[in-house]
Amino acid sequence: MAAAPVWSVDPRTGNPREQVAVEATAEEVDRAVRAAHAVRDALADRTVRAEFLRTAADLLAEAGDHVIEAADAETALGPARLTGELARTAAQLRAFAEVVEEGAYLDIHIDHADPSRTPPWPDLRRYKIPLGVVAVYAASNFPLAFSVPGGDTASALAAGCPVVVKAHPDHPATSELCVSVLRRAAARTGLPEDVVALVHGFEAGVELVRHPLVSAAGFTGSVRGGRALFDAAAARPVPIPFHGELGSLNPVVVTEAAAAERAEQIGAGLAGSMTMGAGQFCTKPGFVLVPEGEAGDQLLKALTSAVSDTEAGVLLDHRMREAFLAGVTERSALPEVDAPVTPGAGGEHTVAAGFLTVPARLLIAEGPHDALLEECFGPVTVVARYASTDEITTVLSRLPGNLTATLQIADAEADGTAAPLLAALTPLAGRVLVNGWPTGVAVAPAQHHGGPYPATTSTSTSVGATAIERWLRPVSYQTTPEALLPPELREDNPLHLPRRVDGRPA
């Protein structure tokens, strides 16, 4: 049987653009993984890895016009948004080059023998080594920063792990272009091109997570797809770590004092955040607790005005458009749910932004309104009007895990008054914001992009320097002769790496 073609599709029209590739067979997935596994030792040199990552960033920037053109044609995200995403992607690659050179990610500990302790300590030396081949599942909504050249790939390569990427079907041409850039960067720095490979197709993704030489996986996508792959990773004869980002509601709590102090500002800010990128950011605020009464009414008035002025947008594909329309129709039909700005079809290929309101009291116990506590991908948010702080905390206790949680407070509440609400939000998310909006994830060492399930399937972050930790495992050497130790653990520290010796920085 002939392999299924992989088409690039224009989401603005729904029409095919070109055939880009064919879906990979099980045999082709096997060859890609085995080829990656065979060259894993080529990534052992940290200096070469850092050069590779910087070269990849440079070549990606050089190919920027072609990459942005291809990505816009396949995602309709627009040149301005994609130009920023390309810059972010190149910056991630360069940031991980710095992480590799600095070496703290190796987490080196040396404890010299100490017979005076009870029980006695032998000589112990610990650091981290790469897991092996990593499978990366590209995201739909970030064709660069969370796809072929994105953070999962960059951090895995930085750790010394070869990568096989499963392309997202929404941007196959962009994926092919980007993998060619990464492979050229490898060749230019003296590495085998097979340290990075690309496969297409649903079945290829399943074969990839099951392959015995795949040691870990990173995923960004839906709860349904991610959970299926997570279960497959756990069901293997040898289970592997699966770092999946699956879905997030990203709740926001607006205090009554904050609404009274700056209703218009908060309403406009919420509108900008929930409609950014046609509501297709994983950190879109999808559920907002707003007080009943005049201050809350003023906030909704500002939100209504700002959302009404938002132009209809194109979603990443027509399947997502249909899911969005079905989701908002289902939610709008629930009792006591109103739509001050009706979300729905904006045209034959577009969607119109909107928001729904509901009394918070309808969400304090399990019932038909539970659909409002689930993510709806696209430009819509749910505003729950609360009558008391008890309603806030009770509703929050029913929410699933999230990437972010946001608290909007008044200036006077910064004295500690808002601490109980901040404490109620903290268990729900990996990043907690005060007086900000969650869209936009800084690539910084202190960043954490993850959260309790279903936001992610692990406690790790996929953004920031510590994302490298997902692809490493610790090893301790005990009473090992100096000549047999890895250079990183030798007494004279020939590689000049940061480490702790006998419990102290050295």
ZAFI-854414 format. One line per 8 residues: number of its first residue (from 1); their letters; for each residue x, y, z of C-alpha. Coordinates in Angstrom, 3 decimals. Layout:
BEGIN
NUM = a = X/Y/Z | ...
END
This chain:
BEGIN
1 = maaapvws = 0.000/0.000/0.000 | 1.334/3.445/-0.949 | 2.371/5.737/1.877 | -0.177/8.462/2.686 | 0.772/11.913/1.382 | 1.393/14.801/3.767 | -0.142/18.037/2.498 | 0.495/21.603/3.507
9 = vdprtgnp = -2.904/23.303/3.888 | -3.825/26.986/3.879 | -6.007/27.573/6.979 | -7.325/30.810/5.476 | -9.120/28.815/2.755 | -8.905/25.179/3.793 | -7.273/24.374/0.446 | -4.195/22.174/0.032
17 = reqvavea = -1.035/24.089/-0.923 | 1.454/21.374/-1.797 | 2.428/17.826/-0.949 | 5.370/18.108/1.402 | 6.194/14.523/2.308 | 4.659/11.132/2.958 | 3.782/9.617/6.312 | 6.594/7.558/7.765
25 = taeevdra = 6.166/3.793/7.950 | 7.116/1.796/11.037 | 10.311/0.769/9.236 | 11.206/4.394/8.495 | 10.615/5.405/12.120 | 12.830/2.536/13.191 | 15.599/3.664/10.842 | 15.400/7.262/12.068
33 = vraahavr = 15.582/6.251/15.726 | 18.393/3.762/15.163 | 20.360/6.330/13.185 | 19.935/8.877/15.994 | 20.927/6.305/18.613 | 24.038/5.370/16.633 | 25.398/8.933/16.688 | 24.598/9.824/20.288
41 = daladrtv = 28.263/9.771/21.331 | 28.972/12.545/18.818 | 27.135/14.929/21.165 | 29.386/14.138/24.131 | 31.632/17.193/23.710 | 30.033/20.169/25.427 | 32.000/22.696/23.392 | 30.786/21.170/20.130
49 = raeflrta = 27.188/21.075/21.408 | 27.285/24.760/22.289 | 28.713/25.610/18.872 | 26.014/23.494/17.220 | 23.224/25.305/19.056 | 24.612/28.748/18.207 | 25.102/27.762/14.576 | 21.518/26.516/14.440
57 = adllaeag = 20.323/29.861/15.805 | 22.397/31.754/13.224 | 21.196/29.642/10.289 | 17.601/29.887/11.459 | 17.887/33.672/11.543 | 19.502/33.688/8.086 | 16.605/31.635/6.714 | 14.122/33.841/8.569
65 = dhvieaad = 12.253/35.238/5.574 | 11.626/31.784/4.106 | 10.705/30.284/7.485 | 8.230/33.070/8.298 | 6.676/32.892/4.839 | 6.187/29.129/5.118 | 4.850/29.308/8.671 | 2.389/32.086/7.873
73 = aetalgpa = 1.077/30.204/4.836 | 0.391/27.149/7.014 | -0.805/28.751/10.273 | -2.200/32.232/9.401 | -0.463/33.554/12.519 | 0.857/36.559/10.620 | 4.387/37.831/9.880 | 4.563/40.087/12.950
81 = rltgelar = 3.760/37.293/15.400 | 6.017/34.819/13.585 | 8.933/37.264/13.424 | 8.811/37.499/17.207 | 8.511/33.753/17.532 | 11.512/33.208/15.273 | 13.589/35.589/17.401 | 12.471/33.773/20.530
89 = taaqlraf = 13.370/30.404/19.013 | 16.867/31.540/18.056 | 17.305/33.059/21.517 | 16.332/29.734/23.128 | 19.011/27.922/21.139 | 21.633/30.482/22.163 | 20.489/30.402/25.793 | 20.945/26.635/25.955
97 = aevveega = 24.411/27.017/24.425 | 25.250/29.179/27.439 | 23.744/26.599/29.797 | 25.926/23.883/28.264 | 29.098/25.967/28.512 | 28.457/27.041/32.109 | 27.923/23.425/33.204 | 25.865/23.897/36.375
105 = yldihidh = 23.141/21.670/34.853 | 25.449/18.685/35.492 | 24.751/19.179/39.231 | 28.151/17.857/40.266 | 28.602/16.762/43.893 | 31.788/15.305/45.344 | 31.843/13.898/48.881 | 35.249/12.682/50.005
113 = adpsrtpp = 35.584/9.589/52.140 | 34.956/10.280/55.817 | 35.385/7.266/58.121 | 34.476/9.347/61.191 | 30.828/9.495/60.154 | 28.235/6.991/61.350 | 27.923/5.056/59.163 | 31.227/5.912/57.410
121 = wpdlrryk = 31.091/7.727/54.070 | 32.901/6.262/51.088 | 34.203/8.554/48.342 | 31.117/9.471/46.252 | 30.979/11.561/43.063 | 27.694/12.391/41.348 | 26.700/14.114/38.106 | 24.084/13.836/35.370
129 = iplgvvav = 24.275/12.098/32.013 | 22.004/12.241/28.930 | 19.157/9.738/28.714 | 19.503/8.932/25.003 | 17.260/9.498/22.003 | 14.392/11.914/22.734 | 11.097/11.962/20.830 | 9.655/15.460/20.412
137 = yaasnfpl = 6.020/15.988/19.394 | 5.628/19.401/17.774 | 2.900/21.842/18.834 | 0.220/23.230/16.539 | 0.106/26.781/17.889 | 3.848/27.513/17.922 | 5.306/26.287/14.614 | 8.787/27.392/15.684
145 = afsvpggd = 9.216/27.908/19.437 | 7.464/24.668/20.445 | 8.066/22.653/17.312 | 11.037/21.344/15.306 | 13.652/23.934/16.414 | 11.840/24.747/19.668 | 12.519/24.413/23.364 | 12.129/20.644/23.664
153 = tasalaag = 14.565/20.047/20.812 | 17.015/22.709/21.990 | 17.072/21.489/25.586 | 17.399/17.824/24.572 | 20.301/18.566/22.233 | 21.874/20.706/24.954 | 21.664/17.731/27.305 | 23.488/15.607/24.732
161 = cpvvvkah = 20.456/13.704/23.464 | 19.749/13.128/19.752 | 16.195/14.093/18.755 | 13.590/12.600/16.453 | 10.721/15.068/15.935 | 7.207/14.058/14.982 | 6.018/16.962/12.821 | 2.646/18.551/13.498
169 = pdhpatse = 0.283/18.086/10.526 | -0.677/21.780/10.581 | 2.751/22.963/9.422 | 4.656/20.174/7.643 | 6.441/22.460/5.156 | 7.709/24.672/7.969 | 8.849/21.562/9.807 | 10.796/20.290/6.803
177 = lcvsvlrr = 12.431/23.669/6.338 | 13.428/23.898/10.000 | 14.823/20.375/10.240 | 16.957/21.067/7.193 | 18.379/24.111/9.005 | 19.197/22.036/12.114 | 20.824/19.287/10.063 | 22.925/21.839/8.162
185 = aaartglp = 24.003/23.317/11.488 | 25.054/19.868/12.660 | 27.109/19.250/9.535 | 28.720/22.688/9.762 | 29.918/21.950/13.305 | 31.226/18.501/12.439 | 28.311/16.520/13.835 | 26.364/13.800/12.024
193 = edvvalvh = 23.116/15.157/10.572 | 21.231/12.277/12.215 | 21.452/13.961/15.621 | 18.152/15.513/14.458 | 15.522/13.765/12.335 | 11.888/14.344/11.356 | 8.981/11.979/10.754 | 5.385/12.647/9.688
201 = gfeagvel = 2.109/10.894/10.441 | -0.124/9.833/13.322 | 1.030/6.221/13.285 | 4.645/7.382/13.140 | 4.045/9.247/16.398 | 2.717/6.107/18.048 | 5.629/4.017/16.745 | 8.040/6.651/18.016
209 = vrhplvsa = 6.915/6.586/21.642 | 6.959/2.779/21.616 | 10.413/2.396/20.081 | 12.788/0.599/22.481 | 15.659/2.991/21.721 | 13.628/6.119/22.542 | 14.515/7.104/26.110 | 12.157/10.044/26.765
217 = agftgsvr = 9.501/12.143/25.069 | 8.323/15.742/25.058 | 4.820/16.679/23.900 | 2.746/19.844/23.514 | -0.870/19.409/22.453 | -4.308/18.242/23.493 | -5.314/16.346/26.618 | -6.686/13.477/24.536
225 = ggralfda = -3.630/13.047/22.306 | -1.120/13.649/25.065 | -2.778/11.261/27.473 | -2.810/8.493/24.834 | 0.923/8.910/24.264 | 1.596/9.210/28.001 | -0.215/5.912/28.585 | 1.736/4.300/25.735
233 = aaarpvpi = 5.014/5.511/27.260 | 4.038/4.028/30.630 | 2.832/0.737/29.096 | 6.142/-0.059/27.382 | 8.142/-3.046/28.684 | 10.617/-0.372/29.796 | 8.563/2.760/30.615 | 10.086/6.129/29.750
241 = pfhgelgs = 9.623/9.686/31.038 | 6.901/11.521/29.128 | 6.917/15.283/29.603 | 3.593/16.384/28.159 | 1.871/19.763/28.134 | -1.799/18.890/27.624 | -4.195/21.718/28.424 | -4.842/24.618/30.758
249 = lnpvvvte = -7.710/26.869/31.831 | -5.393/29.535/33.347 | -7.807/30.985/35.927 | -7.861/34.656/36.898 | -9.272/36.102/40.134 | -10.169/39.784/40.214 | -10.714/41.115/43.713 | -13.561/43.505/44.371
257 = aaaaerae = -11.075/46.231/45.310 | -9.134/45.715/42.074 | -12.312/45.968/40.014 | -13.295/49.154/41.829 | -9.816/50.644/41.349 | -9.203/49.899/37.634 | -12.146/48.150/35.986 | -11.442/49.559/32.519
265 = qigaglag = -7.754/48.645/32.619 | -8.445/45.076/33.732 | -11.235/44.612/31.181 | -9.034/45.823/28.335 | -6.087/43.734/29.510 | -8.207/40.609/29.736 | -9.569/41.185/26.248 | -6.068/41.559/24.822
273 = smtmgagq = -4.808/38.433/26.540 | -7.736/36.139/25.715 | -7.841/37.135/22.028 | -4.086/37.192/21.428 | -3.228/34.886/18.533 | -6.969/34.205/18.078 | -7.070/32.711/21.581 | -4.672/29.929/20.640
281 = fctkpgfv = -2.029/30.487/23.299 | -1.628/27.697/25.857 | -1.648/30.406/28.545 | -4.865/32.108/27.404 | -6.965/33.154/30.442 | -9.990/30.921/29.919 | -11.783/31.373/33.255 | -12.152/34.600/35.243
289 = lvpegeag = -13.750/35.209/38.627 | -15.191/38.739/38.747 | -17.241/40.242/41.591 | -20.954/40.886/41.335 | -22.026/44.499/41.686 | -21.172/47.829/40.093 | -17.384/47.424/39.956 | -17.691/44.058/38.241
297 = dqllkalt = -20.287/45.479/35.871 | -17.874/48.220/34.845 | -15.167/45.632/34.184 | -17.539/43.643/31.945 | -18.496/46.834/30.125 | -14.829/47.464/29.308 | -14.347/43.821/28.323 | -17.397/43.955/26.066
305 = savsdtea = -16.126/47.046/24.299 | -12.628/45.661/23.747 | -13.735/42.206/22.596 | -16.361/43.700/20.276 | -13.599/45.638/18.538 | -11.538/42.489/17.929 | -11.471/41.354/14.321 | -12.445/37.823/13.375
313 = gvlldhrm = -9.456/35.507/13.181 | -8.323/32.327/11.451 | -7.641/29.293/13.613 | -4.775/26.927/12.890 | -6.965/24.492/10.971 | -10.600/23.861/10.163 | -10.828/20.961/12.600 | -9.960/23.334/15.443
321 = reaflagv = -12.479/25.829/14.099 | -15.227/23.204/14.182 | -14.248/22.172/17.724 | -14.332/25.821/18.834 | -17.792/26.392/17.342 | -19.133/23.211/18.925 | -17.575/24.102/22.280 | -19.004/27.606/22.497
329 = tersalpe = -22.424/26.406/21.311 | -22.521/23.752/24.037 | -21.476/26.192/26.748 | -23.785/28.995/25.584 | -26.809/26.694/25.835 | -26.352/26.023/29.559 | -28.918/27.548/31.960 | -28.117/31.066/33.208
337 = vdapvtpg = -25.160/31.417/30.840 | -25.180/34.715/28.944 | -23.006/35.924/26.075 | -22.452/39.703/26.231 | -20.306/39.196/23.115 | -21.267/36.017/21.291 | -18.315/33.855/20.271 | -18.753/31.860/17.078
345 = aggehtva = -18.314/31.939/13.334 | -16.904/35.156/11.953 | -17.119/34.006/8.356 | -16.644/30.889/6.273 | -13.071/30.372/7.504 | -12.840/32.629/10.570 | -14.084/32.811/14.149 | -15.364/35.756/16.165
353 = agfltvpa = -14.110/36.379/19.702 | -16.538/36.529/22.599 | -17.091/35.707/26.243 | -19.684/34.031/28.432 | -20.904/34.913/31.913 | -22.314/32.645/34.613 | -23.097/33.002/38.339 | -20.245/31.444/40.304
361 = rlliaegp = -22.760/29.715/42.590 | -23.562/27.322/39.727 | -19.972/26.079/39.753 | -19.479/25.268/43.421 | -20.722/21.691/43.034 | -20.603/19.090/40.273 | -23.244/19.612/37.621 | -23.984/20.430/33.973
369 = hdalleec = -21.982/23.667/34.165 | -18.734/21.723/34.628 | -18.063/22.182/30.911 | -17.270/25.809/31.777 | -14.310/24.542/33.829 | -12.724/22.893/30.787 | -10.462/24.567/28.246 | -12.075/25.734/24.997
377 = fgpvtvva = -9.300/26.365/22.469 | -9.888/29.670/20.699 | -10.878/33.285/21.454 | -13.362/32.802/24.285 | -13.293/33.096/28.053 | -15.788/32.391/30.831 | -16.498/35.082/33.421 | -17.977/33.731/36.661
385 = ryastdei = -19.574/36.399/38.866 | -18.978/35.725/42.571 | -20.833/37.053/45.615 | -18.247/36.254/48.298 | -14.675/35.165/48.962 | -16.020/31.755/49.981 | -17.445/31.327/46.477 | -14.034/32.161/45.007
393 = ttvlsrlp = -12.173/29.591/47.073 | -14.824/26.905/46.602 | -14.783/27.282/42.824 | -10.988/27.348/42.759 | -10.916/24.079/44.701 | -12.764/22.417/41.812 | -10.389/23.488/39.068 | -7.930/21.107/37.389
401 = gnltatlq = -4.197/21.806/37.206 | -3.006/24.759/35.129 | 0.054/26.335/33.613 | -0.791/29.713/35.142 | -3.033/31.347/37.726 | -3.467/35.105/37.986 | -4.568/37.424/40.782 | -5.625/41.000/40.057
409 = iadaeadg = -5.463/43.085/43.228 | -5.739/46.749/44.239 | -2.696/48.698/45.388 | -3.878/48.597/48.993 | -4.071/44.786/48.920 | -0.344/44.471/48.267 | 0.219/44.849/52.025 | -0.627/41.188/52.553
417 = taapllaa = -4.411/41.425/52.476 | -4.511/39.335/49.302 | -2.262/36.587/50.702 | -5.100/34.076/51.324 | -6.234/34.302/47.692 | -2.671/33.938/46.453 | -2.343/30.863/48.655 | -5.529/29.429/47.135
425 = ltplagrv = -4.187/29.920/43.596 | -0.675/28.580/44.175 | -1.582/24.848/44.280 | -3.323/25.189/40.907 | -0.452/26.272/38.669 | 3.246/26.323/37.904 | 3.356/30.107/37.383 | 1.372/32.501/39.568
433 = lvngwptg = 0.983/36.116/38.428 | -0.100/39.203/40.314 | -1.442/42.154/38.303 | -0.269/40.768/34.974 | -1.572/38.594/32.164 | -0.339/35.069/31.496 | 0.112/35.204/27.715 | 3.805/35.555/26.988
441 = vavapaqh = 6.323/33.171/28.576 | 9.751/34.682/29.180 | 12.692/32.385/28.374 | 14.446/33.031/31.679 | 16.314/30.868/34.206 | 13.582/31.345/36.832 | 10.749/30.525/34.439 | 8.465/27.558/35.072
449 = hggpypat = 6.171/26.509/32.233 | 4.315/23.531/33.631 | 1.816/22.699/36.309 | -0.339/20.034/37.952 | -2.090/17.558/35.648 | -3.570/18.026/33.085 | -1.434/21.112/32.461 | 1.576/18.804/32.358
457 = tststsvg = 2.326/15.152/33.060 | 5.461/15.879/35.099 | 6.738/18.502/37.506 | 9.273/19.819/34.987 | 9.292/22.998/32.918 | 9.476/23.144/29.134 | 10.733/26.760/29.102 | 13.843/28.187/30.717
465 = ataierwl = 17.257/26.796/31.597 | 15.982/24.028/33.861 | 14.088/22.441/30.950 | 17.340/20.579/30.270 | 16.820/18.520/33.430 | 14.094/16.477/31.719 | 16.638/14.703/29.518 | 19.234/13.798/32.167
473 = rpvsyqtt = 19.631/11.207/34.891 | 22.023/11.216/37.873 | 24.852/8.707/38.329 | 27.095/8.313/41.380 | 30.563/6.767/41.284 | 31.771/5.216/44.542 | 35.426/4.596/45.475 | 36.389/4.874/41.801
481 = peallppe = 40.068/5.319/40.848 | 40.875/8.745/39.442 | 41.868/7.443/36.020 | 38.497/5.724/35.635 | 36.401/8.726/36.572 | 34.730/10.922/33.938 | 36.662/14.202/33.553 | 33.743/16.076/35.130
489 = lrednplh = 34.318/14.255/38.435 | 38.094/14.222/38.691 | 39.761/15.815/41.665 | 41.641/18.539/39.780 | 38.452/19.667/37.933 | 40.139/19.774/34.489 | 36.986/21.146/32.822 | 36.610/23.956/35.399
497 = lprrvdgr = 32.985/23.112/36.136 | 30.899/24.469/39.028 | 30.409/21.836/41.693 | 29.908/21.214/45.392 | 32.698/19.473/47.265 | 31.993/18.120/50.739 | 28.785/20.118/50.774 | 30.319/23.464/49.805
505 = pa = 30.528/25.316/46.476 | 33.949/24.860/44.903
END
